[in-house]
């Protein structure tokens, strides 16, 4: 559903992806993964088609299916260190500061494929508050599109999956939200191709309000 189409969703809690949803880190992701692709003789443009939303080791497993997983995990540790150190160009997605301010007293959690250090670094670089409830890479055994992260997030908040709305930008993330039994708001241009329940160009197209019964009303604005 495009942002030009008015829509309203009601939820008890919100689960928020970070990269591409709250934080625009595409410049860093592209730099780091292009270097990785060059080191492994892969087409960087093809690599960039699959990196978004997944943990690094899971992306590597897709791209190098015959490589031992231990090597992917080792490589991923190097990638995480590179990404955490490189914050040039990391900025908030338009509307993210006001969106998170509106959620300050409402149930919400960050569910990201980044580890804790990377999440703190990127949210800090974008000058965004870090949600108190977080599910980071260290918290799960499986990467998106597995629903584990979102299910852990809703459990930590004390709600059922059907009560939650996921905010995501990537195919893997949207698949994970659906697999968790949650409705999905797709944010940004990548999300539009994967048929989320609602799509917005950015977070300026959303209004967040607390209803009288304590639920959260999300209104999509043109």
Protein Blocks (a to p, Z undefined) as FASTA:
>chain_A
ZZklgcddddfbdcddfehplpccklmmmmmmmmmmmmnopafklmmmmmgopafklmmm
mmmmmbcfklmmmmmmmmmmmmmmmmghiacdehklmmmmmmmmgccddddfbdfklmmm
mmmmnopacdfbdcdfklpcbdcfbfklmmmmmmmnopafklpccddfbfklmmmmmmno
pacddedjklmmnopabdcfblmlpccdddfkopacddddZZ
